[in-house]
Amino acid sequence: MEEHTRGEVRCFIRYILSGVVTTTVNISVFYLTRSVFEMPLLLANSVAWFVSVFVAWITARLFVFRSQRHGARAVFLEISLFFFARLASGLLDMALMYGSILILEFHELTMKVIVNAIVIVVNFITARLIFSGAKRSR
């Protein structure tokens, strides 16, 4: 296996591991905001989404892609692009679920798994694009 390909595989494995952390944070924050703080469902879910996307940015920045951007403006641009990309992939998730289940009447759980796989790949590609700029601008 070529060194470049091995590097990509290692990067993707780090991405998956950070996804496990992010998912754990999302579920934990949701549980705490609902059970302990008794927040309304959608508010609790929104807080959990925001916190987990922030954690995803930190892990992607430091652990997965090892961003070299420094300075308030550069970091603000990076985090803004990251949140925008995650918001866009969330909308893609909603659109694919709506279309495949409510319009095409595919099996719900099967589509959730397929759509999640698509979103994971989209998130990896967009994060790769966002953080690859950091390597060019060292």
C-alpha positions as CSV (number, residue, x, y, z in Angstrom):
1,M,0.0,0.0,0.0
2,E,1.3,3.4,-0.9
3,E,2.3,5.8,1.9
4,H,-0.2,8.4,0.7
5,T,-3.0,5.8,0.8
6,R,-1.9,4.6,4.3
7,G,-2.0,8.2,5.5
8,E,-5.5,8.7,4.2
9,V,-6.6,5.5,5.8
10,R,-5.1,6.5,9.2
11,C,-6.8,9.9,8.8
12,F,-10.2,8.3,8.1
13,I,-9.7,6.0,11.2
14,R,-8.9,9.0,13.3
15,Y,-12.1,10.7,11.9
16,I,-14.2,7.7,12.8
17,L,-12.8,7.6,16.3
18,S,-13.5,11.3,16.8
19,G,-17.0,10.6,15.5
20,V,-17.5,8.1,18.3
21,V,-16.4,10.8,20.8
22,T,-18.7,13.3,19.2
23,T,-21.7,10.9,19.2
24,T,-21.1,10.1,22.9
25,V,-21.0,13.8,23.7
26,N,-24.2,14.4,21.7
27,I,-26.1,11.7,23.5
28,S,-24.7,12.6,26.9
29,V,-25.5,16.3,26.5
30,F,-29.0,15.4,25.3
31,Y,-29.6,13.1,28.2
32,L,-28.4,15.8,30.7
33,T,-30.4,18.6,29.2
34,R,-33.5,16.5,29.1
35,S,-33.2,14.6,32.4
36,V,-31.3,16.9,34.7
37,F,-32.2,20.3,33.4
38,E,-35.6,19.2,32.0
39,M,-35.3,21.3,28.8
40,P,-37.9,20.9,26.1
41,L,-37.1,18.2,23.5
42,L,-36.0,20.5,20.6
43,L,-34.0,22.8,22.8
44,A,-32.2,19.9,24.4
45,N,-31.5,18.4,20.9
46,S,-30.3,21.8,19.6
47,V,-27.9,22.2,22.6
48,A,-26.6,18.7,22.1
49,W,-26.1,19.3,18.4
50,F,-24.2,22.6,19.0
51,V,-22.0,21.1,21.7
52,S,-21.2,18.0,19.7
53,V,-20.4,20.0,16.5
54,F,-18.0,22.1,18.6
55,V,-16.4,19.0,20.0
56,A,-16.2,17.6,16.4
57,W,-14.4,20.8,15.3
58,I,-11.9,20.6,18.1
59,T,-11.2,16.9,17.5
60,A,-11.0,17.4,13.7
61,R,-8.7,20.4,14.2
62,L,-6.3,18.9,16.7
63,F,-6.5,15.1,16.2
64,V,-7.8,14.2,12.7
65,F,-6.5,16.9,10.3
66,R,-4.0,18.7,12.6
67,S,-4.9,22.2,11.5
68,Q,-2.1,24.8,11.5
69,R,-4.3,27.9,11.4
70,H,-3.5,30.5,14.0
71,G,-4.9,33.9,14.7
72,A,-8.5,34.9,15.6
73,R,-9.6,35.6,12.1
74,A,-8.3,32.3,10.6
75,V,-9.7,30.2,13.4
76,F,-13.1,32.0,13.2
77,L,-13.2,31.3,9.5
78,E,-12.4,27.7,10.0
79,I,-15.0,27.2,12.7
80,S,-17.6,29.1,10.7
81,L,-17.0,27.0,7.7
82,F,-17.1,23.8,9.8
83,F,-20.5,24.7,11.4
84,F,-21.9,25.8,8.1
85,A,-20.8,22.5,6.5
86,R,-22.4,20.5,9.4
87,L,-25.6,22.5,9.1
88,A,-25.7,21.8,5.4
89,S,-25.1,18.0,5.9
90,G,-27.9,18.1,8.6
91,L,-30.2,19.6,6.0
92,L,-29.1,16.9,3.5
93,D,-29.8,14.3,6.1
94,M,-33.4,15.7,6.6
95,A,-34.0,15.9,2.8
96,L,-32.8,12.4,2.1
97,M,-34.8,11.0,5.0
98,Y,-37.9,12.9,3.9
99,G,-37.6,11.9,0.3
100,S,-36.7,8.3,0.8
101,I,-39.2,7.5,3.5
102,L,-42.2,9.9,3.1
103,I,-42.1,10.1,-0.7
104,L,-40.5,6.9,-1.9
105,E,-41.7,4.8,1.1
106,F,-38.5,3.0,1.7
107,H,-37.9,1.2,5.0
108,E,-37.2,3.7,7.7
109,L,-34.4,2.1,9.6
110,T,-32.6,0.9,6.5
111,M,-32.7,4.5,5.1
112,K,-31.5,5.9,8.4
113,V,-28.4,3.7,8.2
114,I,-27.8,4.5,4.5
115,V,-28.4,8.2,5.0
116,N,-26.0,8.3,8.0
117,A,-23.3,6.6,5.9
118,I,-23.8,9.3,3.2
119,V,-23.6,12.1,5.8
120,I,-20.5,10.6,7.3
121,V,-18.8,10.6,3.9
122,V,-20.0,14.1,3.1
123,N,-18.8,15.4,6.5
124,F,-15.4,13.8,6.0
125,I,-15.0,15.3,2.6
126,T,-16.1,18.8,3.7
127,A,-13.9,18.7,6.8
128,R,-11.0,17.5,4.6
129,L,-11.6,20.5,2.3
130,I,-11.9,23.0,5.2
131,F,-8.7,21.7,7.0
132,S,-6.6,21.2,3.8
133,G,-6.6,25.0,3.4
134,A,-4.9,25.2,6.8
135,K,-2.0,23.1,5.5
136,R,-1.6,25.3,2.4
137,S,-1.6,28.5,4.5
138,R,1.1,27.5,7.0
